[in-house]
């Protein structure tokens, strides 16, 4: 996690399941009655202890007093306690009732004697005991309670002369007159008549008296008396099936045979197996559970005889970490044998054989007991993971950058500070501003410097990423946040606008799906930002946040210390003490519903639906195990193939028993591989390396350390590990692998390649932090007391050479290192043994060939039909190693090194290789070419498009073919229609069916068995099933037109899809030879570009007969008179039938050739563009006349006379 605030801290309490539960301080009431819980946690027996003579002792303390209670002992007989705090003191006892011991098991400085009627204490500072101080301690008894209960409060000031000691040792007993001892603690001390010459050897050690962290008083018995020879004979080895029947993790209820060896000459009386059971579901530890180990057999090794002790233990029926150790018992002496690791980060000393201690140690051997149904996503075992810190990878859309001109994301306020354009870095290749430098402009500004990297930048570089052989991307947080790392989340349901917002994520997912790539998101579920929607301490959001009101819907979500509203930074708990990260109450049901269990929507489900492939959970141990136990079933119901990856730096067994995480970011792997790659030099920095820095590892140590990590986890979890060399929380890999005396960065890059070779050939998914594959050189510029600080220097911008600025600040990318990583990425894909094969150690040169190959480590990955051999030389000089491979290759087999191309022959069951300094080989049976060439592909359509690119049938079949030439072979074809979710075919050709009108695109990419991906294959599928639309223009169906006013018939052709290829032409039929009558206009011959033909379209209409104009009718008028006063004139026009027959009506008078400016004012209508008037009557007999009143309007200044030239009058009937 490490969110640019400080080095992250993992409390040891979170991983302390190997020890008894810690004790809390208690303050009993000293009244002679022991109330339930008064002496703290008594249920586990470590704050109370029963004696061999039926007494019970109780002990606890606070800052002022040590409290002791005893039941079932004669109240008139004395109780004695000796105490030592680690300083000097007398080594002989004080005489109480004849029990003056000749020697004590530690340098006691205090003794007290107490019974009814009297109590005293004495002190010693290296000499004799002081005179007694009587009745200074608080004492009480009650014969009816317990029964016979006594209690005493011993002031720490009496013991130390000051306050509470940080640790102390003690033993006690009860005594009657004559030196008779009973009720002793520890029980292993002798009882009965002691006299004044006896010695006591056993005692209890309290190594920590801190409140909540203190050693339970009766949990740590200290023996003495075992000789070095005795201890040398004690032996148990988790790697040896004789001593432990199953190495590594086991499923529930497995029968485990455990053996322990002692020297026969040691005269051991008995062995006790002591176990503590860590329940992974609840996070609670129970125990101790003691099991007797009966004598099993005698064995002789060389000439030495040993006794072997054995027990068969049934493992628990639910996921559990079974911690165990051995108590060795002999008459008056006992000792302990347990694992000897330094802390939970120490892989080298973890598992295998252990060590002897006098008192019960904190450490334990462990057996991870996991759910037999535990399975991790199979694809994780073969994944190559590219880890991206989005703000520093690539800026694909500068318009969404914070605080630049025209930004779509604006310039927000963070944590109440005014907006500032100082947060934007507008030149990409720029040296990081140093927040640790008091002279820098960004002093103490760890999170608010933005380079502008975004999701489009990631999408635009998918060719680069996949070209390296990576198929999975792990993104640091992308949700709306308040910093460049975005671990301080504002809104878990939306993508940060400066990263492109939700639409950018959708676009990225579409592109990745088409490529067969996956994305793992970073979930920060332990806290939210104080400047978030939920908390809203700085009033940035309209909703009422938890900080603002007790009635806020989010108030109960956070760990408030009081009811102050609005809250201040001291009113709540923050992650690692940071007030910008208020901690969530993860046990709260509303919180769990929001993040994973809500029925309609929740954070997990929302982003799975949006296309996420899995989750990495930030700072997983900060949240109780019970939370993760509850989350897993929901997560797996949403996406059974979605990996759940915890950020857990030390031993992660407590989260990997099948009921919580699938795997972790494997920082234990990093510790091992960097220790090996650095050769003889260690490394220390402020990263979370535990109490032990990264130490240099010889080949045999490297092998043991890796084996220990594997043994702690179920194999399915090991295959799903994110094996990393660097991350956003560590110093850059190249920097860590640089040593004094190097020739520039030459050796550092060799060490990087050596580490990468192991990373890509070991069990688990290699995870590469962006830029490490290009040997990005971003050294720390600030050191803490622990060493160089990684954050923020490790988060340098990728040195793209096509971006502005100076790419030599952190680069440019080293093309040789890039080529090395590219080869590794594709080899791992091409040869499955490297990802799924069994791991077998072949050679540790420091123990097997120390004279010729002291720095060589060799191993095999043994697959179903294939075996690969890897040999690594971490030394500064060349090695010649003979690697035993006869179990996998017959003599004469030629092996080729995939890195250099050199070949080697198997002879006598061995292959001899010469390894230059800091180098390695990856051997496979020849021929084994490395495929770095992408496949090719094509799409064939049936039917084929016509010359215009269109098809007029549906469906259209698309056959997608791919070829890999002489390469590794096509693994899959991914194809899609119109950017829909891809379909996947493992055979070529693949078939797709495209239906429905419109312009479609079939897209495809082929991926070969080496992870190479083709360029985009696409084909346009344009389907038009609809003929053109043809319309007759000019004339209207069923219309009637005047003889000389008939519109011109025409055709209009349109096609909305493929377009018009041939327009329709018109053909008019029905002319009676006289230009009037019934007509049909037909448009035909139209086609579109898809080849569809339109049906003919016809319109029928009528053309009226022309008027009868002849001498048979005489039209006359008295004329129109213009004057300047009148603008209209009305005259009577007379129509007379001068024919011999009757003129049928209606009779219409048409005036034509009217002068300009003269218009008809009262006409009936127009015919042929001229006004006409309809006469009254239906017919006109021969010789008859009819008058028509005609009114004309004319403009002022229009002069005309009534001459016939002014207008023409025509009779129309």
WORA-V244218 format. One record per run of one state. SS is the DSSP state (H for helix, E for strand, L for the rest). FROM is the first residue (numbers start at 1). TO is the last residue. If there is no record, write none. Layout:
BEGIN
ss:from:to
SS:FROM:TO
SS:FROM:TO
END
This chain:
BEGIN
ss:from:to
L:1:11
H:12:15
L:16:22
E:23:23
L:24:47
E:48:50
L:51:55
E:56:61
L:62:64
E:65:71
L:72:77
E:78:84
L:85:89
E:90:90
L:91:102
E:103:103
L:104:107
E:108:108
L:109:109
E:110:115
L:116:117
E:118:123
L:124:132
E:133:134
L:135:137
E:138:142
L:143:148
E:149:155
H:156:160
L:161:167
E:168:176
L:177:179
E:180:185
L:186:191
E:192:193
L:194:198
E:199:199
L:200:202
E:203:206
L:207:213
E:214:214
L:215:220
E:221:222
L:223:227
H:228:233
L:234:234
E:235:235
L:236:236
E:237:237
L:238:243
E:244:244
L:245:249
E:250:251
L:252:254
E:255:263
H:264:266
L:267:269
E:270:279
L:280:283
E:284:301
L:302:303
E:304:314
L:315:319
E:320:330
L:331:332
E:333:338
L:339:352
E:353:353
L:354:354
E:355:357
L:358:358
E:359:359
L:360:364
E:365:370
L:371:377
H:378:382
L:383:384
E:385:388
L:389:389
H:390:392
L:393:397
H:398:400
L:401:420
H:421:423
E:424:424
L:425:428
E:429:429
L:430:449
E:450:450
L:451:454
H:455:460
L:461:461
H:462:467
L:468:471
E:472:475
L:476:478
E:479:481
L:482:488
E:489:495
L:496:496
H:497:499
L:500:500
H:501:515
L:516:517
E:518:523
L:524:526
E:527:527
L:528:554
H:555:557
E:558:558
L:559:559
E:560:560
L:561:571
E:572:572
L:573:573
E:574:574
H:575:577
L:578:581
E:582:584
L:585:588
H:589:597
L:598:602
H:603:609
L:610:613
E:614:617
L:618:619
H:620:622
L:623:624
H:625:638
L:639:643
E:644:646
L:647:652
H:653:655
L:656:662
E:663:666
H:667:677
L:678:682
E:683:683
L:684:684
E:685:685
L:686:693
E:694:694
L:695:698
H:699:712
L:713:714
H:715:719
L:720:721
E:722:724
L:725:732
H:733:736
L:737:745
H:746:759
L:760:764
E:765:769
L:770:771
H:772:774
L:775:782
E:783:784
L:785:786
E:787:788
L:789:792
H:793:795
L:796:804
E:805:805
L:806:814
H:815:830
L:831:832
H:833:836
L:837:837
E:838:844
H:845:848
L:849:855
E:856:862
L:863:866
E:867:873
L:874:878
E:879:884
L:885:893
E:894:897
L:898:902
E:903:907
L:908:909
E:910:915
L:916:918
E:919:925
L:926:935
E:936:942
L:943:950
E:951:951
L:952:955
E:956:963
L:964:969
E:970:977
L:978:982
E:983:985
L:986:989
E:990:994
L:995:997
E:998:1008
L:1009:1012
E:1013:1013
L:1014:1016
E:1017:1023
L:1024:1028
E:1029:1033
L:1034:1038
E:1039:1041
L:1042:1049
E:1050:1054
L:1055:1059
E:1060:1062
L:1063:1064
E:1065:1069
L:1070:1076
E:1077:1084
L:1085:1086
E:1087:1088
L:1089:1092
E:1093:1093
L:1094:1096
E:1097:1103
L:1104:1112
E:1113:1117
L:1118:1127
E:1128:1137
L:1138:1142
E:1143:1144
L:1145:1147
E:1148:1152
L:1153:1157
E:1158:1160
L:1161:1164
E:1165:1167
L:1168:1169
E:1170:1174
L:1175:1178
E:1179:1180
L:1181:1184
E:1185:1194
L:1195:1207
E:1208:1212
L:1213:1213
END
